[in-house]
Amino acid sequence: MPDPDHWSMRFKPKSDYKILANWDKTSIKASQANGDALIEGNLRVICNSLYPLERGFIKHTIIDVISMLTGFSSERLKQLKDNKLSYFQALEIEYRNMLQNQSRSSYSVNGSTFKLVNSFDEIQNELRRSDNSFVVLNTVEGAHAFADDFFTKQGHYVSMLAEERKYILSVKRKKGDSFFEKFIDSHIGNIDFIKTNWAHVPFFVTFAHHYYNHLSGFAQSLGPGIDFAVNQAGGTVKRDGEAISFFHLGIHPWGNKVLAQLLKRKTEDGTRVRRILIDVKHMSVQSRLDYYMNVVRPMKAQYEDQIPIIKSHTAVSGRKNMKRSIDNELKLFNDEKDRSKYFFSGDINLFDDEILEIIQSDGLIGIMIDERRIIGMELPPEAGITYKEFSKIVKESQKNISVYFKELHRHKWAEIDDAQLVEIDKEYKKTRTSLNAILLPCYFSVILRQLFHIVEFGGGEKAWDHICLGTDYDGVINPLDLYVQAGDMKTLEQDLTGFWDKMLVHHSTELKHIYSAFLFGKKPKHWITKFLFSNGMEFLKKYFNDAYLLNGETPVKPIV
């Protein structure tokens, strides 16, 4: 964050706004989860991702465009691009910014505050103390965040991709004499530094992200709408003489060293420190499989060390088996095409056997609200319209939202007065109510089908305990038009429950059966409350504490 104001919508100067408006007509040029919006939406326990923006985003694109899309200042992005700021330095700036501005109410419209917390007990204490605050759990998105930059004696920046290739090819070398070894050691040293010096050690780290981090493969995450400008593929690396795409690569041996350092409860000198859990979102399919088979399962079997798998913001793919997909070069099988039609089938999303793997680890699945990640090539029949009709309505809706946010900016620029904004607001809400009436069954049918699929392939009723909300707000996503910002989510529980109730009395016997099959004798509200509130809090109660993270006490009996 380039500024201390985590509360407002962050309006842009007119000159900066125009740059993106000319490039992208429909994106909503405003933050989705600013503090006042979180309070309004009653979202009070937040996993905040500290994230140094990857240089791949700013390599070939206009700095001001990326600044508008991400909220990072142009100055910060130029520092990263020109190698004046390492990823780890940027990470520390973000953490200090959050640390210094907690408990300050001067920026909030309603005098609200936020508080960084270290345990479930601290969460409960803060929620009891005030109805006008939210708590923040530290997390990190992308293990690249632990990397230092390296320079030659002549002051030239060292490209680690070239150094990695040298490292792999080099057989005769002294330990520690390559830039690449120092690069990997910097990760380990910086993780140790965080564990021993930060007052709020991250609860979990998303091990991979949008670009190759030299530790593991990653899943393709950027769609054709933006990939042309910020090419994500990058190339290949060699493993045992074979060129392997970044998207197909597993975890490198040296990547396992960094991963182990995150999970360790002792530093190199024997100091006891808190474990940092692994979030598998963005890891390639092979990397995820490596982690499950070579880390999570053996740790549980050999040491009775329960490592809950977190996939913090994801969705269902409809794909069956990870290993089978890897052997098929990640292509969709014919027997998966029909079952995945209501889901986004990209391999970044959940496989059926992966769902079971996460649940058996006592882990947690966060369902995101990015329209591009949860909607397939067709809509469920209960949506009431075809995908083609839906696409047309969505375009109209996004145009309506984009125009409204531009008017908010115009008000900030003093181009329209308060009275004009009131009338614009009335018209916007009227149009949005009309469009949302059509979109609501589309979105809710998709969300509930996601939940039902997880329950079906995650072992039945017990799977309901392992699903929560993982919005990915402010992650450059296209959120569902019902919930453009966090403040809109105050009706989510009521909306989802109401839709499910209606489906139980639907005229279609088939649909009534589908929506009844996952109740297990309970009311819809029971499961929606678990999904939105209880499951996440129960997970934090078990694992977000010194007993587990520092002392290694297993909070639950190993699940067979």
C-alpha positions in Angstrom: 0.0 0.0 0.0 1.5 3.3 -1.0 -0.4 5.4 1.5 -1.7 5.1 5.1 -5.4 5.4 4.1 -6.7 1.8 4.1 -10.3 3.1 4.6 -11.5 5.1 1.6 -12.2 4.1 -2.0 -9.0 5.8 -3.1 -10.0 8.2 -5.8 -7.4 8.9 -8.6 -6.4 12.2 -10.1 -8.2 12.9 -13.4 -5.0 12.5 -15.5 -4.2 9.1 -14.0 -7.8 7.9 -14.3 -8.0 8.7 -18.0 -5.1 6.5 -18.8 -6.9 3.4 -17.8 -10.3 4.5 -19.0 -8.9 4.8 -22.5 -7.4 1.3 -22.2 -10.3 -0.5 -20.4 -13.8 0.8 -20.7 -15.5 -1.5 -18.2 -13.2 -2.2 -15.2 -14.2 -0.7 -11.9 -11.4 1.7 -11.1 -11.7 1.6 -7.3 -10.7 -0.7 -4.4 -13.1 -3.5 -3.5 -12.2 -4.1 0.2 -11.3 -0.8 1.8 -11.8 -0.5 5.5 -15.2 1.3 5.6 -16.6 -1.2 3.0 -15.5 -4.1 5.1 -17.2 -2.7 8.2 -20.4 -2.0 6.1 -20.4 -5.6 4.8 -19.8 -7.0 8.3 -16.6 -8.7 7.1 -14.6 -8.5 10.3 -11.9 -11.2 10.2 -9.6 -10.6 7.2 -6.7 -12.5 5.8 -4.7 -9.6 4.3 -2.2 -10.5 1.6 1.1 -8.7 1.8 2.2 -8.7 -1.8 5.2 -7.1 -3.6 3.9 -6.8 -7.2 5.8 -9.2 -9.5 8.1 -7.5 -12.0 6.4 -9.5 -14.8 3.5 -7.2 -14.6 5.6 -4.1 -15.2 8.1 -5.5 -17.7 6.3 -4.5 -20.9 3.3 -2.4 -19.7 2.6 1.2 -18.8 3.4 1.8 -15.2 0.4 4.1 -14.7 -2.0 1.5 -16.1 -0.7 -1.1 -13.6 -0.8 1.5 -10.8 -4.5 2.1 -11.6 -5.3 -1.6 -11.7 -3.5 -2.6 -8.5 -3.5 0.5 -6.3 0.3 0.5 -6.0 1.9 4.0 -6.5 3.7 4.6 -9.7 6.8 5.5 -7.7 6.8 2.1 -6.0 6.4 0.3 -9.3 9.2 2.3 -10.9 11.5 1.3 -7.9 10.7 -2.4 -8.5 11.1 -2.1 -12.3 14.4 -0.3 -12.0 15.7 -2.8 -9.3 15.9 -0.1 -6.7 13.8 -2.1 -4.4 13.9 -5.9 -3.8 10.8 -8.0 -3.2 11.7 -8.5 0.4 12.2 -4.7 1.0 8.8 -4.1 -0.6 7.3 -6.8 1.7 8.7 -5.1 4.8 7.3 -1.7 3.7 3.9 -3.2 3.4 4.0 -4.9 6.8 5.3 -1.7 8.5 2.5 0.3 6.9 -0.1 -2.1 8.2 1.6 -2.2 11.6 1.8 1.6 12.0 -1.7 2.4 11.0 -3.8 -0.1 13.1 -5.9 1.5 15.8 -6.0 4.8 13.9 -9.6 6.0 13.3 -8.9 9.4 11.7 -9.1 8.0 8.2 -12.4 6.1 8.6 -15.7 7.8 7.9 -17.2 6.1 10.9 -14.2 6.2 13.2 -13.6 2.5 12.7 -10.2 0.8 13.4 -8.4 -2.4 12.5 -6.1 -4.5 14.6 -3.4 -7.0 13.6 -3.7 -10.2 15.6 -1.6 -13.2 16.4 -4.1 -15.8 17.7 -7.8 -16.8 17.8 -8.0 -15.5 21.3 -6.9 -12.1 20.2 -9.6 -12.2 17.4 -12.3 -13.0 19.9 -11.2 -10.3 22.3 -11.2 -7.6 19.6 -14.6 -8.7 18.2 -16.1 -8.5 21.7 -14.4 -5.1 22.4 -15.9 -3.3 19.5 -18.6 -3.6 16.8 -16.8 -1.0 14.8 -13.5 -2.7 14.0 -12.1 -5.6 12.1 -9.1 -7.8 12.7 -6.3 -8.6 10.2 -4.3 -11.8 9.9 -1.0 -11.4 8.2 -0.5 -13.6 5.1 1.8 -13.3 2.1 0.9 -14.0 -1.5 3.9 -15.5 -3.4 7.1 -16.8 -1.9 9.0 -14.5 -4.3 8.3 -11.9 -1.5 11.3 -13.4 0.5 13.9 -12.8 -2.3 16.7 -10.3 -2.2 18.2 -8.7 -5.3 21.8 -9.4 -6.3 24.2 -7.2 -8.2 27.7 -7.8 -9.8 30.7 -5.9 -8.5 30.1 -3.5 -11.4 26.6 -2.8 -10.1 24.7 -4.7 -12.7 21.4 -6.5 -11.7 21.7 -10.2 -11.8 19.0 -12.1 -13.7 18.2 -15.2 -11.6 16.7 -17.2 -14.5 20.2 -17.1 -16.2 21.8 -17.9 -12.9 19.5 -20.8 -12.3 20.4 -22.3 -15.6 24.1 -22.0 -14.8 23.5 -23.6 -11.4 21.7 -26.6 -12.9 24.4 -27.1 -15.5 27.4 -26.5 -13.2 28.7 -29.7 -11.6 32.1 -28.6 -10.2 31.5 -25.7 -7.9 32.2 -24.8 -4.3 29.1 -24.5 -2.1 27.9 -20.9 -1.9 29.9 -19.5 -4.8 27.0 -18.9 -7.2 24.5 -16.1 -7.2 21.7 -18.6 -7.4 22.7 -20.3 -4.1 22.9 -16.9 -2.4 19.5 -16.1 -3.9 17.9 -19.3 -2.4 19.8 -18.7 0.9 18.3 -15.1 1.0 14.8 -16.7 1.1 15.7 -18.9 4.0 17.4 -16.0 5.9 14.5 -13.7 5.3 12.0 -16.2 6.5 14.1 -16.6 9.7 14.2 -12.9 10.0 10.4 -12.6 9.8 9.9 -15.4 12.3 12.2 -13.9 14.8 11.6 -10.1 14.3 8.1 -9.5 13.1 5.5 -9.0 15.8 2.9 -10.7 13.5 4.4 -13.7 11.7 2.3 -14.6 8.6 -0.3 -17.3 9.2 0.2 -18.7 5.7 2.1 -18.0 2.5 0.8 -18.6 -1.0 3.9 -20.5 -2.3 3.5 -19.6 -6.0 1.8 -16.7 -7.7 1.5 -15.3 -11.2 5.1 -15.6 -12.4 7.9 -18.2 -12.1 9.6 -17.7 -8.7 12.5 -20.3 -9.2 11.0 -22.5 -6.4 8.2 -24.4 -8.2 5.9 -24.4 -11.1 2.8 -22.3 -11.1 -0.7 -22.5 -12.7 -1.8 -20.2 -15.5 -3.9 -17.5 -13.9 -4.2 -14.6 -16.3 -6.8 -14.8 -19.0 -6.6 -13.6 -22.7 -8.0 -10.2 -21.7 -4.8 -9.3 -20.0 -2.2 -11.9 -20.9 -1.3 -10.2 -24.1 0.1 -7.3 -22.1 1.6 -9.2 -19.2 2.8 -12.5 -20.8 2.7 -15.1 -18.1 4.3 -18.1 -19.7 7.9 -17.0 -19.6 9.5 -20.2 -20.9 10.9 -23.5 -19.6 13.5 -24.9 -17.3 15.4 -28.1 -17.6 15.0 -31.0 -15.2 17.1 -34.1 -15.9 17.9 -32.8 -19.3 14.3 -32.2 -20.3 12.8 -28.8 -21.0 9.7 -28.4 -18.8 7.1 -25.5 -19.0 6.7 -23.4 -15.9 3.0 -24.6 -15.9 4.1 -28.2 -15.8 7.0 -27.9 -13.4 6.9 -29.4 -9.8 8.7 -28.2 -6.7 12.5 -27.9 -7.2 14.8 -29.5 -4.6 15.9 -26.1 -3.5 12.2 -25.0 -3.5 11.6 -27.8 -0.9 14.3 -26.2 1.3 12.4 -22.9 1.3 9.1 -24.7 1.9 10.6 -26.6 4.8 11.9 -23.4 6.3 8.3 -22.0 6.3 7.0 -25.1 8.1 9.9 -25.4 10.6 9.3 -24.5 14.2 13.0 -23.8 14.9 15.6 -21.5 13.2 19.1 -22.6 12.3 20.4 -21.6 15.8 17.6 -23.5 17.6 15.3 -20.6 18.4 11.7 -21.7 18.6 9.5 -19.9 16.1 6.0 -20.2 14.6 5.3 -22.4 11.7 4.0 -20.6 8.5 1.4 -22.7 6.7 1.3 -23.2 2.9 -1.5 -22.0 0.7 -1.4 -24.1 -2.5 -3.4 -21.6 -4.6 -1.4 -20.7 -7.8 0.9 -23.7 -7.6 1.0 -25.9 -10.7 -0.8 -29.2 -10.5 2.5 -31.1 -10.3 3.7 -28.8 -7.5 0.5 -29.3 -5.5 0.8 -33.1 -6.0 4.4 -32.9 -4.8 3.4 -31.1 -1.7 0.6 -33.5 -0.9 2.5 -36.7 -1.5 6.0 -35.7 -0.4 5.3 -33.3 2.5 1.8 -33.4 4.0 1.2 -37.2 3.9 4.7 -38.3 5.1 4.7 -35.7 7.9 1.4 -37.0 9.2 2.4 -40.7 8.8 5.9 -40.6 10.1 5.7 -37.8 12.7 2.0 -37.4 13.5 2.4 -33.8 12.4 -0.8 -32.6 11.0 -0.3 -29.9 8.3 -3.7 -28.6 7.2 -3.8 -27.8 3.4 -5.1 -24.3 2.7 -6.4 -23.3 -0.8 -7.4 -19.8 0.1 -9.2 -18.5 -3.0 -10.3 -21.1 -5.5 -13.2 -22.8 -7.2 -14.2 -26.2 -8.6 -12.8 -27.4 -12.0 -14.9 -30.5 -12.5 -11.6 -32.4 -13.3 -11.3 -35.8 -11.7 -7.7 -36.7 -11.0 -4.5 -34.7 -10.7 -2.0 -37.4 -11.7 -4.1 -38.4 -14.7 -4.3 -34.8 -15.8 -0.5 -34.4 -15.5 0.0 -37.5 -17.7 -2.4 -35.9 -20.3 -0.4 -32.7 -20.4 -3.1 -31.0 -18.3 -5.6 -31.3 -21.1 -9.3 -31.9 -20.3 -10.5 -35.5 -20.8 -13.7 -36.3 -22.7 -15.3 -37.7 -19.6 -14.7 -34.4 -17.8 -16.2 -32.1 -20.3 -19.9 -32.5 -19.4 -19.3 -32.6 -15.6 -17.2 -29.4 -15.8 -19.6 -27.4 -17.9 -20.9 -25.4 -15.0 -17.4 -24.6 -13.7 -14.2 -23.0 -14.9 -12.2 -26.1 -15.9 -8.7 -24.5 -15.7 -6.2 -26.6 -13.8 -5.7 -23.7 -11.3 -9.0 -24.8 -9.8 -9.8 -27.8 -7.6 -9.6 -31.4 -8.8 -11.9 -34.0 -7.2 -9.1 -36.0 -5.6 -7.6 -32.7 -4.4 -10.8 -31.8 -2.6 -10.5 -35.1 -0.7 -6.8 -34.5 0.0 -7.5 -31.1 1.5 -10.4 -32.4 3.7 -8.4 -35.4 4.9 -5.6 -33.0 6.0 -8.2 -31.1 8.0 -7.6 -28.2 5.7 -9.7 -25.3 4.3 -11.1 -24.4 0.9 -11.9 -20.7 0.3 -14.4 -20.2 -2.5 -13.7 -17.0 -4.4 -16.1 -14.6 -6.1 -14.1 -13.9 -9.3 -16.6 -14.4 -12.1 -13.8 -15.6 -14.4 -12.9 -18.5 -12.0 -16.3 -19.9 -10.9 -18.4 -19.8 -14.1 -18.1 -22.4 -16.9 -19.3 -22.6 -20.5 -22.9 -23.1 -19.4 -25.2 -22.0 -16.5 -27.1 -24.4 -14.4 -30.8 -24.7 -15.5 -32.0 -23.0 -12.3 -30.2 -19.8 -13.5 -33.2 -19.3 -15.7 -31.3 -17.9 -18.7 -28.7 -19.2 -21.2 -25.0 -18.4 -21.0 -25.4 -16.2 -24.1 -28.2 -14.2 -22.4 -26.2 -14.0 -19.2 -23.1 -12.6 -21.0 -25.3 -9.9 -22.6 -26.7 -8.9 -19.2 -23.3 -8.9 -17.5 -21.9 -6.5 -20.2 -24.8 -4.2 -19.5 -24.3 -4.5 -15.8 -20.6 -3.8 -15.9 -21.1 -0.8 -18.1 -23.6 0.5 -15.6 -21.2 0.0 -12.7 -18.2 1.5 -14.5 -20.2 4.6 -15.4 -21.3 5.0 -11.8 -17.8 4.8 -10.5 -16.7 7.3 -13.0 -19.4 9.7 -11.7 -18.0 9.2 -8.2 -14.7 10.3 -9.5 -16.2 13.3 -11.2 -17.8 14.3 -7.9 -14.4 14.0 -6.3 -12.9 16.2 -9.1 -15.8 18.8 -8.4 -17.2 18.3 -11.9 -20.6 17.5 -10.4 -22.1 18.7 -7.1 -23.8 16.8 -4.2 -27.3 17.2 -5.5 -26.3 15.7 -8.9 -24.6 12.8 -7.3 -27.7 12.0 -5.3 -29.8 11.7 -8.5 -27.1 9.7 -10.2 -27.0 7.4 -7.2 -30.8 6.9 -7.3 -30.7 6.0 -11.0 -27.7 3.7 -10.6 -29.4 1.7 -7.8 -32.7 1.5 -9.7 -30.9 0.0 -12.8 -28.7 -2.2 -10.7 -31.7 -3.6 -8.8 -33.3 -4.5 -12.1 -30.2 -6.2 -13.5 -29.4 -8.0 -10.3 -32.8 -9.6 -10.2 -31.8 -11.4 -13.4 -28.2 -12.1 -12.3 -29.0 -13.3 -8.8 -30.1 -16.8 -9.7 -27.2 -17.1 -12.2 -24.6 -16.4 -9.6 -26.2 -18.2 -6.7 -26.8 -21.4 -8.7 -23.1 -21.4 -9.6 -21.9 -20.8 -6.0 -24.2 -23.5 -4.6 -23.2 -26.0 -7.3 -19.6 -25.3 -6.3 -20.4 -26.2 -2.7 -22.5 -29.2 -3.6 -19.6 -30.6 -5.8 -17.1 -30.2 -2.9 -19.5 -32.0 -0.5 -20.2 -34.8 -3.0 -16.5 -35.6 -3.8 -15.1 -34.6 -0.4 -16.7 -37.4 1.6 -20.2 -36.2 2.2 -21.6 -34.2 5.1 -18.2 -33.8 6.9 -16.9 -31.9 3.8 -19.3 -29.0 4.8 -16.8 -28.3 7.7 -14.0 -27.4 5.3 -15.4 -24.7 3.0 -15.3 -21.0 3.6 -15.4 -17.7 1.8 -12.2 -16.6 0.1 -13.2 -13.5 -2.0 -9.8 -12.5 -3.4 -11.1 -8.9 -3.3 -8.6 -6.4 -4.7 -6.7 -9.2 -6.4 -7.4 -7.6 -9.8 -10.5 -9.8 -10.1 -13.8 -9.3 -11.8 -16.1 -9.8 -8.8 -19.7 -10.9 -9.1 -21.8 -7.9 -10.0 -24.0 -8.5 -7.0 -21.0 -7.8 -4.7 -18.9 -5.2 -6.4 -17.3 -4.1 -3.1 -17.1 -5.6 0.3 -19.9 -3.4 1.6 -22.3 -5.1 -0.7 -21.8 -8.4 1.0 -23.9 -7.6 4.1 -26.9 -9.3 2.4 -24.9 -12.4 1.2 -26.1 -14.8 3.9 -29.7 -13.8 3.5 -29.4 -13.9 -0.3 -27.9 -17.3 -0.5 -30.2 -18.8 2.1 -33.3 -17.4 0.4 -32.3 -18.8 -3.0 -31.7 -22.3 -1.6 -35.0 -22.1 0.2 -36.7 -21.3 -3.1 -35.0 -24.2 -4.9 -36.5 -26.6 -2.4 -40.0 -25.8 -3.6 -39.0 -25.5 -7.3 -41.5 -27.0 -9.8 -38.7 -29.2 -11.2 -38.4 -32.5 -9.3 -34.8 -32.9 -10.5 -33.8 -29.5 -9.1 -35.6 -30.1 -5.8 -33.7 -33.4 -5.5 -30.3 -31.8 -6.1 -30.9 -29.0 -3.6 -32.4 -31.4 -1.0 -29.6 -34.0 -1.3 -27.0 -31.8 0.5 -29.1 -30.7 3.5 -28.4 -33.9 5.6 -31.5 -33.1 7.7 -30.5 -29.4 8.3 -31.9 -26.2 7.0 -30.1 -24.2 4.3 -29.2 -21.4 6.8 -27.2 -23.9 8.8 -24.8 -24.7 5.9 -24.7 -21.1 4.6 -23.7 -19.9 8.1 -21.0 -22.6 8.3 -19.7 -21.5 4.9 -19.6 -17.8 5.5 -18.7 -17.7 9.2 -18.3 -20.8 11.4 -15.9 -22.9 9.4 -13.3 -20.2 9.0 -13.5 -19.3 12.7 -13.3 -23.0 13.7 -10.2 -23.4 11.6 -8.6 -20.4 13.2 -9.5 -21.7 16.6 -7.7 -25.0 15.9 -4.6 -23.7 14.1 -4.1 -19.9 14.6 -2.4 -20.2 18.0 1.0 -20.8 19.6 -0.1 -24.3 20.8 -0.1 -25.5 17.2 2.1 -23.0 15.3 4.9 -22.8 17.9 4.6 -25.8 20.1 3.4 -28.4 17.6 0.4 -29.6 19.5 -2.0 -31.3 17.1 -5.4 -29.8 17.7 -7.4 -32.7 16.3 -6.8 -36.4 16.1 -5.3 -37.4 12.7 -8.1 -38.1 10.2 -8.0 -41.6 8.7 
